[in-house]
Amino acid sequence: MRKTLITALIAAVALPAIAVPSVASAQNREVRRERADLREERRELNQARRYGDRRDVRRERRDVRDARRDLNEERREQRWGRNDWRDYRGRNRALYARGNWRAPFRYNQFRVGGRIAPAYYGQRYWINDPGRYRLPPVGRYQRWVRHYNDVILIDTRRGYVVDVIRGFYW
């Protein structure tokens, strides 16, 4: 019984660690494939410059441009986006459950560029692990802060609201 329990615990810890890199490696494979396509198109362009006529060179330039655009799109898809959390939230509803969270002040609808009091973005309201919720990474002197169901990105030095995501929690 004890060995079974230990094995189950090890599997529960190891499986998520194994599953995540497979997604990342699939994305890296796509980037590598796009890079290889771009190198091949450049080789063909050089060959057309040596042995081909103007139409061949024009066609190959267009192919190189398309391959470069495809590579850039693939790289862009891998970066964090503002709305990466939406699909993840749909699959992991319990993580975004509102719970029994209340602030000692009433709800205010903050806007980007506004200035707010430090009481609203004190350390007790910080989201310490924004990656857990698939929030975009923050810059220097910035923090994600929970305000009722909303999430606010604050410039902690000056108190300015940098970004607001309304209805983030259920």
C-alpha positions as YAML, in Angstrom:
chain: A
units: angstrom
residues:
- id: 1
  name: MET
  ca: [0.00, 0.00, 0.00]
- id: 2
  name: ARG
  ca: [2.79, 2.39, 0.91]
- id: 3
  name: LYS
  ca: [4.69, 1.73, -2.33]
- id: 4
  name: THR
  ca: [1.54, 2.32, -4.36]
- id: 5
  name: LEU
  ca: [0.91, 5.60, -2.60]
- id: 6
  name: ILE
  ca: [4.49, 6.77, -3.12]
- id: 7
  name: THR
  ca: [4.38, 5.77, -6.78]
- id: 8
  name: ALA
  ca: [1.11, 7.66, -7.27]
- id: 9
  name: LEU
  ca: [2.59, 10.78, -5.65]
- id: 10
  name: ILE
  ca: [5.71, 10.62, -7.82]
- id: 11
  name: ALA
  ca: [3.57, 10.20, -10.94]
- id: 12
  name: ALA
  ca: [1.36, 13.13, -9.95]
- id: 13
  name: VAL
  ca: [4.39, 15.36, -9.55]
- id: 14
  name: ALA
  ca: [6.30, 14.11, -12.61]
- id: 15
  name: LEU
  ca: [3.51, 14.06, -15.20]
- id: 16
  name: PRO
  ca: [2.88, 17.83, -15.37]
- id: 17
  name: ALA
  ca: [6.63, 18.41, -15.62]
- id: 18
  name: ILE
  ca: [6.81, 16.01, -18.55]
- id: 19
  name: ALA
  ca: [3.72, 17.35, -20.34]
- id: 20
  name: VAL
  ca: [4.75, 21.01, -20.44]
- id: 21
  name: PRO
  ca: [8.11, 20.55, -22.20]
- id: 22
  name: SER
  ca: [6.43, 18.49, -24.92]
- id: 23
  name: VAL
  ca: [4.30, 21.49, -25.86]
- id: 24
  name: ALA
  ca: [7.34, 23.74, -25.78]
- id: 25
  name: SER
  ca: [9.40, 21.32, -27.84]
- id: 26
  name: ALA
  ca: [6.60, 21.11, -30.43]
- id: 27
  name: GLN
  ca: [6.69, 24.89, -30.74]
- id: 28
  name: ASN
  ca: [10.47, 24.86, -31.01]
- id: 29
  name: ARG
  ca: [10.20, 22.25, -33.75]
- id: 30
  name: GLU
  ca: [7.96, 24.58, -35.71]
- id: 31
  name: VAL
  ca: [10.48, 27.42, -35.39]
- id: 32
  name: ARG
  ca: [13.32, 25.14, -36.46]
- id: 33
  name: ARG
  ca: [11.30, 24.00, -39.47]
- id: 34
  name: GLU
  ca: [10.58, 27.60, -40.46]
- id: 35
  name: ARG
  ca: [14.29, 28.47, -40.12]
- id: 36
  name: ALA
  ca: [15.24, 25.54, -42.33]
- id: 37
  name: ASP
  ca: [12.69, 26.68, -44.93]
- id: 38
  name: LEU
  ca: [14.16, 30.17, -44.86]
- id: 39
  name: ARG
  ca: [17.71, 28.82, -45.33]
- id: 40
  name: GLU
  ca: [16.53, 26.70, -48.27]
- id: 41
  name: GLU
  ca: [14.82, 29.67, -49.89]
- id: 42
  name: ARG
  ca: [17.99, 31.77, -49.49]
- id: 43
  name: ARG
  ca: [20.04, 29.01, -51.12]
- id: 44
  name: GLU
  ca: [17.63, 28.92, -54.04]
- id: 45
  name: LEU
  ca: [17.81, 32.73, -54.33]
- id: 46
  name: ASN
  ca: [21.61, 32.61, -54.51]
- id: 47
  name: GLN
  ca: [21.41, 29.89, -57.12]
- id: 48
  name: ALA
  ca: [18.91, 31.94, -59.16]
- id: 49
  name: ARG
  ca: [21.25, 34.95, -58.99]
- id: 50
  name: ARG
  ca: [24.10, 32.84, -60.36]
- id: 51
  name: TYR
  ca: [22.33, 30.81, -63.02]
- id: 52
  name: GLY
  ca: [18.83, 32.22, -63.52]
- id: 53
  name: ASP
  ca: [17.24, 35.19, -65.20]
- id: 54
  name: ARG
  ca: [15.42, 38.17, -63.70]
- id: 55
  name: ARG
  ca: [12.10, 36.37, -63.33]
- id: 56
  name: ASP
  ca: [13.74, 33.54, -61.37]
- id: 57
  name: VAL
  ca: [15.44, 36.02, -59.04]
- id: 58
  name: ARG
  ca: [12.17, 37.92, -58.49]
- id: 59
  name: ARG
  ca: [10.29, 34.70, -57.74]
- id: 60
  name: GLU
  ca: [12.96, 33.54, -55.30]
- id: 61
  name: ARG
  ca: [13.03, 36.92, -53.54]
- id: 62
  name: ARG
  ca: [9.30, 36.65, -53.04]
- id: 63
  name: ASP
  ca: [9.74, 33.13, -51.65]
- id: 64
  name: VAL
  ca: [12.44, 34.33, -49.22]
- id: 65
  name: ARG
  ca: [10.18, 37.18, -48.08]
- id: 66
  name: ASP
  ca: [7.30, 34.75, -47.49]
- id: 67
  name: ALA
  ca: [9.55, 32.33, -45.57]
- id: 68
  name: ARG
  ca: [10.84, 35.20, -43.39]
- id: 69
  name: ARG
  ca: [7.27, 36.30, -42.68]
- id: 70
  name: ASP
  ca: [6.29, 32.73, -41.73]
- id: 71
  name: LEU
  ca: [9.23, 32.49, -39.34]
- id: 72
  name: ASN
  ca: [8.34, 35.81, -37.70]
- id: 73
  name: GLU
  ca: [4.71, 34.74, -37.29]
- id: 74
  name: GLU
  ca: [5.79, 31.48, -35.66]
- id: 75
  name: ARG
  ca: [8.04, 33.36, -33.24]
- id: 76
  name: ARG
  ca: [5.26, 35.83, -32.47]
- id: 77
  name: GLU
  ca: [2.86, 33.01, -31.62]
- id: 78
  name: GLN
  ca: [5.26, 31.72, -28.97]
- id: 79
  name: ARG
  ca: [5.51, 35.01, -27.10]
- id: 80
  name: TRP
  ca: [3.27, 35.95, -24.24]
- id: 81
  name: GLY
  ca: [0.25, 37.84, -25.38]
- id: 82
  name: ARG
  ca: [-2.23, 39.95, -23.52]
- id: 83
  name: ASN
  ca: [-5.00, 37.36, -23.83]
- id: 84
  name: ASP
  ca: [-3.07, 34.12, -23.31]
- id: 85
  name: TRP
  ca: [-4.94, 33.60, -20.05]
- id: 86
  name: ARG
  ca: [-8.42, 33.36, -21.66]
- id: 87
  name: ASP
  ca: [-8.19, 29.81, -23.02]
- id: 88
  name: TYR
  ca: [-6.28, 28.66, -19.97]
- id: 89
  name: ARG
  ca: [-8.97, 30.11, -17.69]
- id: 90
  name: GLY
  ca: [-11.65, 28.18, -19.54]
- id: 91
  name: ARG
  ca: [-9.82, 24.90, -18.94]
- id: 92
  name: ASN
  ca: [-8.82, 25.66, -15.32]
- id: 93
  name: ARG
  ca: [-11.86, 27.27, -13.79]
- id: 94
  name: ALA
  ca: [-10.98, 26.31, -10.23]
- id: 95
  name: LEU
  ca: [-7.73, 28.28, -10.40]
- id: 96
  name: TYR
  ca: [-9.63, 31.45, -11.29]
- id: 97
  name: ALA
  ca: [-12.43, 30.89, -8.79]
- id: 98
  name: ARG
  ca: [-13.08, 34.10, -6.94]
- id: 99
  name: GLY
  ca: [-13.27, 32.54, -3.53]
- id: 100
  name: ASN
  ca: [-14.03, 34.55, -0.44]
- id: 101
  name: TRP
  ca: [-11.98, 37.63, -1.30]
- id: 102
  name: ARG
  ca: [-12.98, 41.07, -0.07]
- id: 103
  name: ALA
  ca: [-11.04, 44.27, 0.26]
- id: 104
  name: PRO
  ca: [-11.48, 46.73, 3.15]
- id: 105
  name: PHE
  ca: [-12.52, 49.37, 0.60]
- id: 106
  name: ARG
  ca: [-15.33, 49.53, -1.92]
- id: 107
  name: TYR
  ca: [-15.00, 48.59, -5.59]
- id: 108
  name: ASN
  ca: [-13.64, 51.22, -7.98]
- id: 109
  name: GLN
  ca: [-13.43, 50.82, -11.73]
- id: 110
  name: PHE
  ca: [-9.88, 51.94, -12.49]
- id: 111
  name: ARG
  ca: [-8.74, 53.14, -15.90]
- id: 112
  name: VAL
  ca: [-5.40, 53.00, -17.64]
- id: 113
  name: GLY
  ca: [-3.34, 56.12, -16.94]
- id: 114
  name: GLY
  ca: [-5.14, 56.97, -13.72]
- id: 115
  name: ARG
  ca: [-3.34, 57.37, -10.44]
- id: 116
  name: ILE
  ca: [-4.44, 55.42, -7.39]
- id: 117
  name: ALA
  ca: [-3.62, 55.46, -3.70]
- id: 118
  name: PRO
  ca: [-1.02, 53.03, -2.33]
- id: 119
  name: ALA
  ca: [-3.69, 51.38, -0.16]
- id: 120
  name: TYR
  ca: [-5.13, 49.79, -3.32]
- id: 121
  name: TYR
  ca: [-1.88, 48.16, -4.38]
- id: 122
  name: GLY
  ca: [-0.34, 47.19, -1.08]
- id: 123
  name: GLN
  ca: [1.67, 43.99, -0.77]
- id: 124
  name: ARG
  ca: [-1.32, 42.00, 0.47]
- id: 125
  name: TYR
  ca: [-3.06, 42.49, -2.92]
- id: 126
  name: TRP
  ca: [-0.09, 41.51, -5.12]
- id: 127
  name: ILE
  ca: [-0.34, 38.50, -7.40]
- id: 128
  name: ASN
  ca: [2.98, 36.93, -6.54]
- id: 129
  name: ASP
  ca: [3.03, 34.42, -9.39]
- id: 130
  name: PRO
  ca: [1.46, 36.00, -12.50]
- id: 131
  name: GLY
  ca: [2.74, 33.14, -14.67]
- id: 132
  name: ARG
  ca: [0.43, 30.79, -12.81]
- id: 133
  name: TYR
  ca: [-2.54, 32.71, -14.21]
- id: 134
  name: ARG
  ca: [-0.91, 33.20, -17.64]
- id: 135
  name: LEU
  ca: [-0.70, 36.95, -17.17]
- id: 136
  name: PRO
  ca: [1.85, 38.83, -19.29]
- id: 137
  name: PRO
  ca: [5.20, 39.42, -17.62]
- id: 138
  name: VAL
  ca: [5.70, 42.78, -15.91]
- id: 139
  name: GLY
  ca: [8.36, 45.41, -16.29]
- id: 140
  name: ARG
  ca: [10.56, 46.95, -13.67]
- id: 141
  name: TYR
  ca: [8.68, 48.55, -10.74]
- id: 142
  name: GLN
  ca: [5.39, 47.02, -11.90]
- id: 143
  name: ARG
  ca: [3.05, 44.60, -10.14]
- id: 144
  name: TRP
  ca: [-0.15, 42.76, -10.95]
- id: 145
  name: VAL
  ca: [-2.69, 43.53, -8.23]
- id: 146
  name: ARG
  ca: [-6.06, 41.96, -7.55]
- id: 147
  name: HIS
  ca: [-8.98, 44.32, -7.07]
- id: 148
  name: TYR
  ca: [-12.17, 42.32, -6.55]
- id: 149
  name: ASN
  ca: [-12.69, 40.43, -9.88]
- id: 150
  name: ASP
  ca: [-10.30, 42.67, -11.82]
- id: 151
  name: VAL
  ca: [-6.55, 42.50, -12.24]
- id: 152
  name: ILE
  ca: [-4.61, 45.75, -12.45]
- id: 153
  name: LEU
  ca: [-1.02, 46.32, -13.51]
- id: 154
  name: ILE
  ca: [0.41, 49.10, -11.35]
- id: 155
  name: ASP
  ca: [3.57, 51.16, -11.62]
- id: 156
  name: THR
  ca: [4.51, 50.89, -7.96]
- id: 157
  name: ARG
  ca: [6.86, 53.89, -7.97]
- id: 158
  name: ARG
  ca: [4.31, 56.47, -9.08]
- id: 159
  name: GLY
  ca: [0.98, 54.72, -8.54]
- id: 160
  name: TYR
  ca: [-0.16, 54.81, -12.16]
- id: 161
  name: VAL
  ca: [-2.43, 52.16, -13.67]
- id: 162
  name: VAL
  ca: [-0.62, 50.59, -16.62]
- id: 163
  name: ASP
  ca: [-3.18, 47.93, -17.60]
- id: 164
  name: VAL
  ca: [-6.58, 46.69, -16.43]
- id: 165
  name: ILE
  ca: [-8.17, 43.30, -17.10]
- id: 166
  name: ARG
  ca: [-11.79, 43.36, -16.01]
- id: 167
  name: GLY
  ca: [-13.63, 40.22, -14.91]
- id: 168
  name: PHE
  ca: [-10.45, 38.18, -14.65]
- id: 169
  name: TYR
  ca: [-11.70, 36.08, -11.75]
- id: 170
  name: TRP
  ca: [-15.06, 34.31, -11.81]
...
